[in-house]
Amino acid sequence: METTYHDKLKAKMDEYAHSVYRVTRNFPKEEIYGTVSQLRRSALSVILNYIEGYARIKDKVHKNFLEISYGSLKESKYLLHFCFVEKYLSREEYEKATGLAEDIGKMLWGIIRKL
């Protein structure tokens, strides 16, 4: 079975969301309603808006959801940086998550440009 560009991107987004959930389990308890909540919501928003946009038929509506997904990706990337500076993340966790975010961003931006 051939894996499409859409499947590859969705798999990366899924991995990203799960990795964010995994690393935030070790954050300080006082951050549960702060950075943990915001980072998890923004990481999930990346894939959820992509999926919803993919299901839309009209190009303008589809593009809007992709742009929201891209914005959520940028938000989560900043939060990862913030959490790294605050020492909630190890360098390895930070680099893995941001590397994945970079790959997703390039793929997503490529689709947005074509619409």
C-alpha positions in Angstrom: 0.0 0.0 0.0 1.4 3.4 -1.0 1.8 6.0 1.6 0.6 9.4 0.4 1.9 12.9 1.4 -1.2 13.4 3.4 -0.6 10.1 5.3 3.0 11.0 6.0 2.1 14.5 7.3 -0.7 13.2 9.5 1.6 10.5 10.9 4.2 13.2 11.8 1.5 15.4 13.4 0.2 12.4 15.4 3.8 11.7 16.6 4.2 15.3 17.5 1.0 15.4 19.6 1.9 12.2 21.4 5.5 13.4 22.1 4.1 16.7 23.6 1.8 14.7 25.9 4.7 12.4 26.9 7.1 15.1 27.8 4.6 17.3 29.7 3.8 14.4 32.1 7.1 15.3 33.8 6.4 19.1 34.2 6.0 20.6 37.6 2.5 20.1 39.1 1.9 23.9 39.4 2.1 24.0 35.5 -0.8 21.7 35.0 -3.2 24.6 34.2 -0.5 26.7 32.6 2.1 25.6 30.1 1.0 21.9 30.2 -2.6 22.7 29.3 -1.7 25.3 26.7 1.1 23.2 25.1 -1.1 20.1 24.9 -4.0 22.1 23.4 -1.9 23.8 20.8 -0.1 20.5 19.8 -3.4 18.7 19.4 -4.8 21.6 17.5 -2.2 21.1 14.8 -3.5 17.7 13.8 -7.2 18.3 14.6 -7.4 21.4 12.3 -5.5 19.6 9.6 -7.9 16.7 9.7 -10.9 19.0 9.7 -9.5 21.1 6.9 -8.7 18.0 4.8 -12.4 17.0 5.1 -13.6 20.3 3.7 -14.4 20.6 0.0 -14.1 24.3 -0.7 -10.5 25.4 -1.2 -10.8 28.6 0.8 -12.3 26.8 3.8 -9.7 24.0 3.6 -6.9 26.6 3.4 -8.3 28.4 6.5 -8.1 25.3 8.6 -4.6 24.6 7.4 -3.6 28.1 8.3 -5.1 27.6 11.8 -3.1 24.3 12.0 0.1 26.2 11.0 -0.6 28.9 13.6 -1.1 26.3 16.3 2.2 24.7 15.3 4.0 28.0 15.7 2.4 28.5 19.1 3.4 25.1 20.3 7.0 25.6 19.1 7.3 28.8 21.1 5.8 27.0 24.2 8.4 24.3 23.7 11.1 26.9 23.7 9.7 28.6 26.8 9.6 25.3 28.6 13.1 24.5 27.6 14.4 27.8 29.0 12.4 27.1 32.2 14.2 23.8 32.3 11.0 21.7 32.1 12.4 19.9 29.1 15.8 18.3 28.5 17.8 19.4 25.5 17.1 16.0 23.8 13.3 16.3 24.3 13.4 19.8 23.0 15.4 19.1 19.9 13.4 16.0 19.0 10.1 17.9 19.4 11.2 21.0 17.5 12.8 18.9 14.8 9.5 17.2 14.2 7.7 20.6 14.3 10.1 21.9 11.6 9.3 19.0 9.4 5.6 19.4 9.9 5.9 23.2 9.2 7.6 22.7 5.9 5.1 20.1 4.7 2.1 22.1 5.9 3.4 25.4 4.4 4.0 23.6 1.1 0.3 22.6 1.0 -0.9 26.1 2.0 1.2 27.8 -0.8 -0.4 25.5 -3.4 -4.0 26.4 -2.4 
